[in-house]
Amino acid sequence: MESVDYKNELKALYRQSADEVSLVEVPTLSYLMLDGEGDPNTSPEFSAAVETLYPFSYAIRSIVKDEQDLKYVVMPLEGRWWADEMDAFEVGKKDEWQWTLMIMQPDVVTEDVVERARENVAQKKDLPALSTVRFESFDEGLSAQTLHVGPFSEEGPTIERVHEYIEQNGYVRDGDHHEIYLSDMRRTDPEKLKTIVRQPVAE
């Protein structure tokens, strides 16, 4: 049986150093996605999204393993963040934040596999958000990113460093603030959390 870790296959996107800001070209990739809004620290909607995307992704992997003789590591949770009024986002008015949580799916995953996995999860778990998960491609394109180590509440300087890099290199921000949670936020000490901070750019 073939075994793959797509974080290694997409090393430039998922293996980032905290010592530098990198410019990466993100290709079109497919994801399970769930939308929501509100403070991620207190929102039941946010917790429900996290608790839905993981088992859904594992159910998809199980089908691929059985039918295609391929075992792969489930990809990390990711989040895109914005606010209708960006001042609310930048000054931390978290109740006004909007987000899309997502987990990348390999190219071998099809819409048919996704729907069969949805049925399998529904038979085992009562997850109200399951029906609203969508399987969708996302073309992020050119982006600047770096690694933040530590609590989410201390990301400010890291985000500023990415923004400064963008400005100093003649780019402008063009898209949603994007975070890739290399650590499982449900089980990791906040001081040890590893998060890739990414910002799409344009010339």
SVG drawing of the C-alpha trace seen along z (x, -y; Angstrom):
<svg xmlns="http://www.w3.org/2000/svg" viewBox="-28 -50 44 52">
<polyline fill="none" stroke="black" stroke-width="0.4" points="0.0,0.0 1.3,-3.4 1.7,-5.9 1.8,-9.6 2.2,-12.7 1.0,-15.6 2.7,-18.1 6.0,-16.7 4.6,-16.7 3.7,-20.4 6.6,-21.2 6.9,-24.9 3.3,-25.4 3.3,-23.4 6.9,-23.3 7.6,-27.0 10.4,-28.4 9.8,-31.1 13.1,-32.7 11.9,-34.2 9.0,-35.3 8.6,-33.3 6.9,-34.0 5.0,-31.0 2.8,-30.1 -0.3,-28.2 -1.9,-26.1 -5.6,-25.3 -6.3,-22.8 -9.5,-21.1 -10.9,-21.4 -13.7,-20.6 -15.0,-24.0 -17.3,-25.3 -18.3,-29.0 -19.1,-30.8 -18.7,-34.0 -18.0,-35.1 -15.2,-34.8 -13.4,-31.5 -12.7,-31.3 -16.4,-31.3 -18.4,-30.5 -20.3,-27.2 -20.4,-27.4 -16.6,-27.5 -16.2,-24.5 -18.9,-22.6 -16.9,-23.3 -13.7,-21.9 -15.5,-18.8 -17.1,-18.2 -14.2,-18.7 -11.8,-16.2 -14.1,-13.1 -15.3,-14.0 -11.7,-14.1 -10.9,-10.8 -13.9,-9.1 -12.8,-10.3 -9.3,-8.8 -10.8,-5.5 -12.7,-5.2 -9.6,-6.1 -7.5,-3.6 -10.0,-0.8 -10.7,-1.5 -7.4,-2.9 -4.9,-1.2 -3.6,-4.6 -3.0,-5.7 -2.2,-9.3 -1.9,-11.7 -5.0,-13.8 -4.0,-17.4 -4.1,-20.1 -7.0,-22.4 -6.8,-25.8 -8.8,-29.0 -9.4,-32.1 -10.4,-35.2 -12.0,-38.6 -14.5,-41.1 -17.0,-43.3 -15.2,-46.3 -11.5,-45.4 -11.0,-47.8 -12.9,-45.3 -10.6,-42.5 -7.4,-44.5 -8.3,-45.8 -9.5,-42.4 -13.3,-42.8 -13.6,-39.0 -17.4,-38.9 -17.5,-40.6 -15.0,-38.2 -16.1,-35.9 -14.2,-32.7 -14.0,-29.7 -12.5,-26.6 -11.1,-24.0 -9.0,-20.9 -7.2,-20.2 -8.1,-17.0 -5.8,-15.1 -6.5,-15.0 -7.7,-11.5 -10.8,-12.6 -13.9,-13.1 -17.4,-14.5 -18.7,-10.9 -16.2,-9.9 -17.0,-13.0 -20.8,-12.3 -20.3,-8.7 -18.0,-9.7 -20.7,-12.2 -23.2,-9.4 -20.8,-7.2 -20.2,-10.0 -23.9,-10.8 -24.5,-7.2 -22.0,-7.3 -22.1,-10.9 -24.8,-13.6 -23.0,-16.6 -25.5,-19.3 -22.9,-21.2 -22.2,-18.1 -24.8,-18.9 -23.4,-22.4 -19.8,-21.2 -18.9,-21.9 -16.2,-20.3 -14.7,-23.1 -11.5,-24.2 -9.7,-27.3 -7.0,-29.1 -5.0,-31.3 -2.1,-32.1 0.9,-34.1 1.2,-34.6 3.6,-35.6 3.9,-33.4 5.8,-32.7 5.5,-30.5 4.2,-31.7 5.0,-29.7 2.9,-30.4 -0.6,-31.4 -3.0,-32.8 -3.3,-35.9 0.3,-36.8 0.2,-36.6 0.1,-40.3 3.9,-40.9 4.1,-37.9 1.2,-39.3 2.9,-42.7 6.1,-41.1 4.3,-39.5 2.6,-42.8 5.9,-44.6 7.5,-42.1 4.7,-42.5 5.0,-46.3 8.8,-46.3 8.8,-44.0 6.4,-46.0 3.2,-43.9 -0.2,-44.6 -2.4,-42.4 -5.0,-40.7 -7.3,-38.2 -8.2,-36.9 -5.8,-36.4 -5.0,-32.7 -3.8,-30.5 -2.7,-26.9 -2.8,-25.1 0.1,-22.6 -0.7,-21.8 -4.1,-20.4 -5.5,-23.4 -7.6,-21.0 -4.7,-19.1 -1.6,-21.4 -0.3,-23.8 -0.8,-27.3 2.9,-28.1 3.7,-25.2 1.2,-26.0 2.7,-26.2 0.7,-28.2 1.6,-29.2 0.4,-32.8 -0.3,-33.4 -1.4,-36.5 -2.3,-36.4 -0.7,-39.2 -0.8,-41.0 1.7,-43.2"/>
</svg>
